[in-house]
């Protein structure tokens, strides 16, 4: 299959062509002959294209479902929140059989869903770029199946940054639910004897320093924090995508493995990331750090107002500590003082 190709279409008197990406027509254009006239036209993402995408999904999952969620977003948080909302949608719409479809880059989210309930999930071969470009409507009804795109349109979630609604409220409205229902999480156990044989599993701090959407803290801050914690007798695990860190123990772990390891920690210190939303359900004392957003002009105060974990399901607000201190020296002192007073 070619990445990009232009194909002639023989359609009676019409002279048409399609531009295809990975076999999917993204543009159809040509001349339609009508008696003595020729009418030029160009159609971007023809309706046929939408059906091609849905047909490919149906060919994979079958026709036994009457409701299908297409989870096209990469963000852990948006998919995580859906876990606590979809049961109400199922009940209110008399849905008999449903499933969730994820794209290739989102396999880890399918695993997260199964931590809360034994739902049926599929990984589609349709590329994420195609899903984002073609599925512009919130819902499609095709071949007796209702497809719900989570979330759609993309502008609905990005525009809320200029408003005052909390992120959990925005996602709840997009899904069509009225409240979040708590669920128990069941994390499969993992053996870290080989990868983390020297980690003191009975007395360690889980550090999650890497961030995408917020401005990162300095390496000096994390180094000073880990040094102080070690001086207080704690071992350190650093959650790093590279699987290595000069600050403490690290390993190449999946999201589920990292979540299980964090559940064994004395406490967690994390940047406000999508993964921190998962960490917040563990009922482990957690220190969450907010900084300015790298997108648009959103200050740390605005970020915390819109994304505070205090409003999330399963959060123990008594052991959740949130910080928006810009001065790193004061931030370090605040965290260490709270740990000293509460845990030692």
Buried (B, 14 or more C-beta within 10 A) or exposed (E): EEEEEEEEEEEEEBBBBBBBBBEBBBBBBBBBEEEEEEEEEEBEBBEEBBBBBBEBBBEEBEEEBBBBBBBBBBBBBBBBBBBBBBEBBBEEBEBEEBBBBBBEEBEBBBBBBBBBEEBBBBEBEBBBEBBBBBBEEBEBEBEEBBBBBBBBBEEBBEEBBEEEBBBBBBBBEBBBBEEBEEBEBEBEEBEBEEBBEEBBEEEBBBBBBBBEBBEBBEEEBBEBBBEBBBEEEBBBBBBBEEEEBEBBBBBEBEBBBBBBBBBBBBBBBBBBBBBBBBBBBBBBBBBBBBBBBEEEEBBBEBBBBBBBBEEBBBBEEEBBBBBBBBEBEEBBEBBBEBBEEEEE
